[in-house]
Amino acid sequence: MTAAENVCYTLINVPMDSEPPSEISLKNDLGNCDMSAFLTSFPPLEKGDVKLKTEALKKVIIMILNGEKLPGLLMTIIRFVLPLQDHTIKKLLLVFWEIVPKTTPDGRLLQEMILVCDAYRKDLQHPNEFIRGSTLRFLCKLKEAELLEPLMPAIRACLEHRHSYVRRNAVLAIYTIYRNFEHLIPDAPELIHDFLVNEKDASCKRNAFMMLIHADQDRALDYLSTCIDQVQTFGDILQLVIVELIYKVCHANPSERARFIRCIYNLLQSSSPAVKYEAAGTLVTLSSAPTAIKAAAQCYIDLIIKESDNNVKLIVLDRLIELKEHPSHERVLQDLVMDILRVLSTPDLEVRKKTLQLALDLVSSRNVEELVIVLKKEVIKTNNVTEHEDTDKYRQLLVRTLHSCSVRFPDMAANVIPVLMEFLSDNNEAAAADVLEFVREAIQRFENLRPLIVEKMLEVFHAIKSVKIYRGALWILGEYCSTKEDIQSVMTEVRRSLGEIPIVESEIKKEAGELKPEEEVSVGPAQKLVTEMGTYATQSALSSSRPAKKEEDRPPLRGFLLDGDFFVAASLATTLTKIALRYVSLVQEKKKQNSFNAEAMLLMATILHLGKSSLPKKPITDDDVDRISLCLKVLSECSPLMNDIFNKECRQSLSHMLSAKLEEEKLSQKKESEKRNVTIQPDDPISFMQLTAKNEMSSKEDQFQLSLLAAMGNTQRKEAADPLASKLNKVVTQLTGFSDPVYAEAYVHVNQYDIVLDVLVVNQTSDTLQNCTLELATLGDLKLVEKPSPLTLAPHDFANIKANVKVASTENGIIFGNVVYDVSGAASDRNCVVLSDIHIDIMDYIQPASCTDAEFRQMWAEFEWENKVTVNTNIIDLNEYLQHILKSTNMKCLTPEKALSGYCGFMAANLYARSIFGEDALANVSIEKPIHLGPEAPVTGHIRIRAKSQGMALSLGDKINLSQKKTSL
């Protein structure tokens, strides 16, 4: 339906706390008058004041909308309400005349409507412009030519009224009458063209021009040709209609592009954001020249920066991303990366996320240096601003983007690492973890940067606040410190972080009061000294401070251990073992070798002693004891085998993991590029523009498909554009039996937040069914938008009824109801046929999505609703079952394919999906093949589902239960 055909609707508001209007409630309102008197005279409409008549008229309207019949009321309203001049009454009367039946059962116009028609004519000549205009708007909804014919001279006269409100509604009335009953005003296009030439008001010109577009396109083009140079001076509403016309004309007749493309270029400079957006979209569809794409992209970027509404920013960003998907356009957009990065000034996290992803997709060797400079500045800004909940997340996004840039362009890593290393000491553990992951990958891949990274790591090591980051930093230092100086620096930093040793003795001294209670000894920077025996000793500077921050003044590693976190102690033991073994291979003097090993073993022993004591908040675990004891044994024996395991095998494992991760990323990128490539099947038809007849042009153009896909928000899914194909793919839901007097079946169309029920109703009787109404109700987060209108079905006739349902959340919903009708000539009560329930599938709202392992674990810990589903299937292969679950639930497997390859009798995988409402769904599949039951035994195990809402978890569990078993074809 075009913009011109979209007549306005009147929304009737019924208070939710009041009972639905009925004859009984009206009888109470009327002071217990008898109902027969009400049906013939309706006292409030005859004798009441204006306020009482207004309320009575509202109740009558609602009663008629609810299907009540008030046959004796029409003449009462004509006699006592129609002559009133009150504006509210006038408006309500227009609603009443719109809904009241105007014909007899045999289809002839009621005689009373002649009086109503005369009232219409008087209102069209009324001196008040509101009454004239609202009457003209009402005439757009009339479908009775007999009522309209006497009014045509008055409607024409309204085109010359002094007020623009009357003139623009007169244009709309003439257009709808011309479209429905052309014989009533055959010269409408010529009349409106003359009106358009002389009209000055923007809204009137817009309506007139829109009518010419749909009624007589040649006249619209003639007018546009005369004023094409003045288009920029027009109002925005008229400019939008001009863009629509140019779009239609150029698609229907490509030879006209050269004539109008300059006009579209000019409209890119319009002061209206809506016009700029439409003009840019039209320019992209009309031309694929680099200058046109660049102009449209620049226009989109300006819109994103200048518009304050985040929803607008996201919509326009999506258009930019669509441009990038086209291979020939990507090169043009690469030159605009720096302009795109200006969007980062927006505080909204979602906008920033999409912008960074777009910039990362467009980065090339030509612009990567500029991109990195901008991102480094943004990272530094996040450190200076006041803390906000989105600041940490934004910093994470920046770190990940810089990480990706450094991996793709290794030359940039040296510029990025020094800036990011400062964030290892950040309070936000997630951002620091991202930096640590980046540093780990960089130090493994770029050998030339290892000295720089180790140096920076030692600088920030003492400032790290998170135990998780501390463990990672210890591992990196232990693995990649290869010189004698670096190894000694690591040992110094470790001693500095542990504080005075033995730990137990120094802590007991503090508790025993050998130190002054009001003072705390804090260990300053340690200075290494060599004693007479050649061993290392630590001399610490003691300083006194108040005990207010006793916990905080402890050295970091000592604080972690006293809090009971001995996992970091196991990591420290591994690090000390690695650097001690490496030190032994670097230094030839036996005394120094033994001295270093002894110091490392002393540190491990004092930690073990601390763990066994009662000082920590939690005792050391057996696993950590075993690891530290193992490291002590390795250092005491120093066997070549252990040397290889600690100093070679660990690094090879990391190398394999990073290689597998890189291959996974390349594979996913390859799949994405294959999706973007347009594949043409051997049997696809070829359209030759020159061989297409002119009258077939409109059917061949993709204008409708583009508009429909844009409205549905799935511009890439071209196969969904064909309504016939989409209907064939849908299953027909049978609502009643074949032997019922009324047969009903429905197509269920799910389009994001809307569900459209297309119900076919068939009268299987030999009687005429009057007031045949589809009554629907919903269960779950579904809401019926409007009540379907009653129909009259002739014997063995059929009709289609459409009902719209709004969806509010991702959970299974049920639509149920019945068909009620009256049999013509029968005196019995209304008949009712109950409909079968329609179950709305959760899969229509769920889409596969990706997230990192850290994000998955965080959501898994946060989500409070869990649904555990027991595997009950006839599938005997683990991988086949996993693929079946992925296909059934629309979820994406986050576990890499390499981790799932091979066969070992069991499988564990993480699945993730996201609904169109932004709800996350997590699942963990843990399955095994019971070998003791034979090779044909089915898969067993559990699937645990977690979600933020109960409905999501339960609905997804129900879906898995229903689709677990594989049906044989």
DRENNU-74610 format. One record per residue (C-alpha): residue in one letter; z, y, x. Coordinates in steps of 0.05 Angstrom, whole numbers, plus 5000, padded with zeros to 4 digits. Layout:
// residues N
AZYX;...
***
This chain:
// residues 969
M500050005000;T498050685029;A502451295032;A498651594973;E500050984930;N507450994944;V509951354882;C517251534884;Y522551094852;T528651324813;L535050974833;I540150894777;N547350874802;V552050454761;P559450524781;M561749864810;D568649904778;S565850004707;E563649454660;P556149374650;P553849804591;S553449404526;E553349524452;I560849384449;S562649904502;L558150414469;K561450274402;N568250434434;D565351074463;L562851274395;G569651244362;N569150564329;C563150744286;D559550134259;M553849854300;S548549914244;A549850664242;F549250684318;L542450344317;T539550824265;S542651494280;F546751454346;P551652024327;P552552294398;L545052404403;E545052764336;K551453164333;G554553154402;D554353714452;V549653704513;K554753354557;L556052804507;K548552704495;T547452664571;E552652104578;A549951734517;L542751784543;K544951494611;K548150904576;V541950784534;I537650774598;I542250274632;M542249834569;I534649824566;L534349654640;N539049074627;G534248794575;E537449044511;K532949214452;L534249864415;P528249924368;G531150434320;L533150914375;L526251204393;M525651674333;T532851904341;I531552134412;I525052474393;R528452864337;F535053064368;V534353024444;L527053174460;P527353904437;L533254074483;Q531754534543;D537454284588;H534554084656;T538953464664;I536853214595;K529553354613;K530152934677;L533652364641;L528352364586;L522952264639;V526751644663;F527551414591;W520051494575;E518351114638;I522250484619;V521950474544;P516450024513;K510650474490;T506349954455;T506949474397;P507048714410;D499448694399;G498349224453;R496949844411;L500350514427;L506450684384;Q505151244334;E511451594356;M508451694425;I503752224396;L509952664388;V512152504459;C505152674485;D505653364453;A512453464488;Y509253274554;R503853804543;K509054344528;D512954154591;L506554214632;Q506054934607;H513455084615;P515155724653;N520255354697;E516855054759;F522054484764;I520454224695;R512954274708;G513453924775;S518053364753;T513553234692;L507453184739;R511252684783;F512852284721;L505552264700;C504051894765;K507751294736;L504251284668;K499350704657;E497050894587;A490351254587;E491251464514;L497351864533;L494152194593;E487552404562;P490252994520;L494053244580;M488253314629;P486854064615;A494154234627;I494353824691;R488154184718;A491254854701;C497454674743;L492954694806;E492955444799;H500355544788;R503856054832;H509155564858;S507355044912;Y512054514882;V507754494819;R501154504857;R502753934904;N505253494847;A499053664807;V494753394865;L498752744866;A498052674791;I490552784793;Y489852274849;T493651724813;I489951864748;Y483251854786;R485151194819;N487350854755;F482851184703;E476851494738;H473351664672;L478852164654;I477252614713;P470752404747;D470053044787;A476952984820;P474452944893;E470253574886;L475853934849;I480953754903;H476153944960;D475254644930;F482854684922;L483954484994;V479155005022;N482955574987;E490055304993;K495055605042;D501355195032;A502154615082;S505054105034;C499654234982;K494154175036;R497253525060;N497253204991;A490153444977;F487553195044;M490952525035;M487652444967;L480752584998;I482052065053;H482951525000;A478351774946;D472452094983;Q472852015058;D466252385071;R469053025039;A475452955081;L471152905144;D467053505123;Y473353915115;L476253675181;S469853855217;T470254575192;C477354675218;I477954175276;D479354735326;Q485254995284;V488654315277;Q494154515326;T496255095281;F497154645220;G503854395195;D506453735221;I505653375153;L498253555151;Q497353365224;L500152675210;V495052565155;I489452805201;V491552295253;E491351755199;L484251955179;I481751965251;Y484751275262;K481250985201;V474551315215;C474251125288;H476050405274;A470950355218;N465550735257;P466650715333;S460951205345;E465451755316;R470551685372;A467452205417;R467452695360;F474952645345;I478352405409;R479053125435;C482853285371;I487752715385;Y488652975456;N490453655427;L495453345379;L499253045437;Q501653755450;S504253845379;S511154125369;S512853555321;P515552905354;A512752485296;V505752765306;K506052655382;Y508351935371;E502851775321;A497552135363;A499551745425;G499251085388;T492451255358;L489751475426;V491650805457;T487950415402;L481750865407;S480850875482;S482850445541;A480650955593;P485951085647;T486351825629;A487751665556;I493051145574;K496351625622;A496452185571;A499451725518;A504651445566;Q506652145589;C507352345516;Y511951745503;I516251915563;D517052635541;L519052395472;I524351925500;I527352475543;K527353025490;E529452625429;S536952575420;D536851965373;N537851325412;N534150915360;V527951355371;K528651265446;L528850505439;I522850495392;V518650925439;L520950515499;D518349895464;R511650225457;L511550365533;I513349635546;E507649415501;L502949855542;K505449515605;E503748825577;H496348995580;P493848825651;S489149425656;H494449915633;E499749675682;R496350005741;V496450675705;L503750615687;Q505550465759;D503851185777;L508851415724;V514951025748;M518451645773;D517451985705;I520051365670;L526351395713;R527952075684;V530051695621;L536251455660;S539452135644;T540751845575;P547951595569;D546351015523;L546850345560;E541449985520;V536350525535;R538250505609;K537649755610;K530649745581;T528550325627;L530949965690;Q527449325669;L520949695656;A521350065723;L522749395758;D516649085725;L512249665747;V514849745819;S509849645874;S509549745949;R506850455936;N512850695897;V518650235916;E521450725967;E521951295916;L524950815865;V530350585913;I532151315930;V533051485856;L537150855843;K541650985903;K543051685876;E544651385808;V549450895840;I553151445877;K553551855812;T557051275777;N562351295831;N563752035820;V563952075744;T570151945704;E571051215685;H567751025620;E566950325590;D559350365600;T559750655670;D561649975700;K556149615662;Y551050145683;R553250055756;Q552149305748;L545149435722;L543549885781;V546249375831;R542048825800;T535849255801;L536849445874;H538048705888;S531348515857;C527749075894;S530648845960;V528648125948;R521548315930;F520848845984;P525148636044;D523849286081;M528249646031;A534349216042;A536749606104;N536950246062;V540449936003;I545949506035;P550250066066;V550750425998;L552349795958;M557549516007;E562150085988;F562749785919;L565849145943;S572549515938;D570949735867;N576149625813;N570749325768;E570448595790;A563748465755;A560149025794;A563348805859;A561248075845;D554048295836;V554348675902;L557348065936;E551947605908;F546648085934;V549948126003;R550347366007;E542947295992;A540947866039;I544947606098;Q541746916090;R534547166082;F534347756130;E536847536199;N535548226230;L540548536180;R546248056195;P549748496248;L549449096201;I552148706142;V557848396182;E559749086209;K559849396140;M563648796112;L569148876164;E569649616147;V570949506074;F574748836080;H581749136078;A580149546016;I577848965972;K582448925911;S579848315874;V581847615897;K575147325875;I571247835917;Y576147725974;R574546975975;G567047125976;A567747626032;L571847126073;W566446606065;I560947086087;L564847316148;G566546596167;E559446366159;Y555546926193;C560147196249;S556446936309;T558847356368;K565547336404;E567048056386;D565747946312;I570047316310;Q575847696342;S574848266292;V575247776235;M581747486262;T584548186269;E582848356197;V585947706173;R592447836210;R592448536183;S591548276112;L597047756119;G602148226148;E608147996188;I608647246201;P611846766190;I611347006118;V617246616091;E622146876144;S620047606136;E620547556060;I627447226064;K629747786110;K627648306059;E631147926003;A637447826046;G637948576057;E637048596131;L632249156115;K634949766078;P634249636003;E631250325989;E626050236042;E620249776051;V616949596117;S609449646112;V605249376167;G600449866198;P594049706235;A595449106280;Q594349156354;K592648506390;L596448356455;V596147756502;T602847466523;E604547136590;M602646456561;G595746706542;T597046696467;Y595647276419;A601447696394;T601248236342;Q604848896350;S605449276284;A607449986271;L613149996221;S613750566172;S618950686118;S617250856046;R620550865978;P620750205940;A617450475878;K610850135893;K613449515929;E608149055902;E602449525918;D604649665989;R604048936009;P597848756050;P592448486002;L592247766025;R599847716027;G600047995956;F595147475931;L599246905962;L605847155935;D602647195866;G601246455871;D593646485882;F592945955937;F585545835924;V584246425970;A588646086022;A584045476020;S578045936029;L581646286087;A583045606120;T575645426116;T573746106146;L578846046203;T576245346218;K569045576222;I570346176267;A575045756311;L569845216321;R564645746335;Y569346096384;V570345446422;S562745376430;L562046106454;V567946156503;Q568145686562;E575445816583;K579845256557;K585945686553;K582646196507;Q579845636464;N586745326455;S589846006444;F585046186388;N585645506355;A593145546358;E593146226324;A588645976268;M593145356258;L599345796258;L596546206201;M594845586161;A601745286174;T605445916153;I601345926088;L603045196075;H610345356087;L609945936038;G606645495986;K612144975990;S617645505985;S620345825922;L617946525940;P611046525906;K610646625830;K606745955826;P607245385876;I601145155916;T596844625883;D595543945914;D588144095922;D589544715963;V594644326006;D589343786019;R584144306039;I588744676087;S591344016117;L584143786127;C582444436164;L588644346208;K586343636225;V579243866241;L581844406288;S586543916323;E580943406335;C574643856342;S569743286331;P562243436336;L561043146266;M565943636234;N562944196275;D556144046245;I558843996174;F562644656177;N557545076216;K550844786195;E551144396130;C554444956091;R549045446109;Q543544946092;S546544836024;L546345586010;S539145606035;H537145045987;M540645385929;L537246055941;S530445705950;A531345345883;K533345995850;L527146345878;E522645785854;E525745835785;E524446575783;K517246495806;L516145955754;S518846395698;Q514446985722;K508446525723;K509846305651;E510547035630;S503947225663;E500546635629;K503246865562;R500447565574;N493547305592;V489047285531;T486546575520;I480346465479;Q479345795447;P472445455448;D471745505372;D474046235366;P468846665329;I465447225366;S464647895330;F458548315347;M459549025323;Q452049155320;L450848555274;T456448735225;A454249055159;K457249735145;N460749495082;E464048945123;M466849405176;S473249525139;S474748785136;K473148675209;E477449215237;D484549055260;Q487649665227;F491449285174;Q493748765224;L496249295272;S500049665217;L503049015190;L505048765259;A508149445277;A512149425213;M514448715226;G516348885297;N512448305329;T506248625359;Q505048045406;R504947505352;K497847595327;E497846935290;A503047205241;A498347755219;D494247315172;P498047285106;L494146675084;A495946305147;S503246495141;K503346235069;L500245585090;N505645495143;K511145595091;V513945035049;V513645144974;T520645114944;Q520544794875;L525545144830;T524844764763;G522244094740;F515143954716;S517743784646;D521644444637;P518744954588;V518145444646;Y515945174714;A517745594775;E516445524850;A517446014907;Y514946214975;V520646475019;H518347005068;V523547205120;N521947855157;Q527748055201;Y532848395155;D528948255090;I527547625051;V521947665000;L521747134946;D514747044917;V516246654853;L510746344811;V512946274737;V508645844690;N509445814615;Q508345074598;T509345164523;S504645364467;D509145954448;T509146674474;L515246794517;Q518047494512;N522847844560;C522047274610;T526847494665;L528447194733;E535947274743;L538247164815;A545047154850;T546747034923;L552146694964;G553646905035;D551747565069;L545747665024;K544648224975;L539548274919;V535948944926;E533149024855;K533048634791;P526048364774;S522848664712;P522148254648;L515247954632;T511547714571;L507947054582;A502446824535;P501846074520;H500345694585;D500046354623;F503046474692;A505547064732;N508247234801;I515047564808;K517447844874;A524747954891;N527548274954;V533948044987;K537448415044;V540648005101;A547048275133;S548947735184;T546947075215;E549746535171;N546846055121;G545846375053;I544246094984;I540146424929;F541146134859;G539746354788;N535846204725;V529946414682;V531746684613;Y526746834557;D525846934482;V520846544441;S516446994399;G518146924325;A524246484336;A531046704311;S535046294361;D538846564420;R535746684488;N533446054525;C535445904596;V532545464651;V537045364712;L533645414780;S534744984840;D538445314898;I534445634955;H537745535022;I536246075073;D535445775143;I539346085201;M533445925247;D529546505217;Y534346995250;I535746655317;Q531446785379;P531946485449;A535146955500;S537446965573;C543847155608;T546947035676;D551946485689;A557547005697;E555847325630;F555646635597;R562546455624;Q565447125603;M562747055532;W565146335530;A572146565546;E572047155497;F569046825435;E574446555390;W570546105342;E568645415367;N565144855329;K565044175362;V559243735338;T559242985353;V552442725375;N549742235324;T542442085337;N537341535344;I534241845408;I535441415469;D533241895525;L537842455549;N532342955565;E528542815501;Y534942945461;L536043605497;Q528843825483;H529643625410;I536044045403;L532544645437;K526744595388;S531244515328;T535945095344;N531245605377;M536145645435;K534345715508;C536945245563;L540245655618;T541245055664;P535445025714;E530444465707;K531944215776;A539244115757;L537043695697;S531843285735;G532942575755;Y537042045718;C544441905727;G546741685658;F549842355636;M547543075627;A550943755617;A547144385598;N548645085574;L544545375516;Y544146105493;A540946475436;R541547165404;S540547355332;I536447945307;F543148265289;G545548255361;E550247655353;D550847175411;A551046415404;L553145955461;A552845205465;N554844685516;V551444015511;S555243435544;I551642775532;E551342095564;K547641435559;P552440855547;I549340355596;H554139795576;L550939795506;G543939645533;P537640055548;E536140175474;A542940485460;P542641195431;V545341805466;T552641975454;G557042585469;H558843265441;I555843955431;R560844535432;I558445175399;R561945835408;A560546495372;K564047135356;S563647025281;Q565746405242;G559346405201;M554846365262;A558745785293;L558945385228;S551745515209;L549145305278;G553444685275;D550644505207;K543544595232;I544844135292;N548043605246;L542043625200;S536743575254;Q540043105305;K536242485285;K528942465303;T524542295243;S518841825255;L512042065231;
***
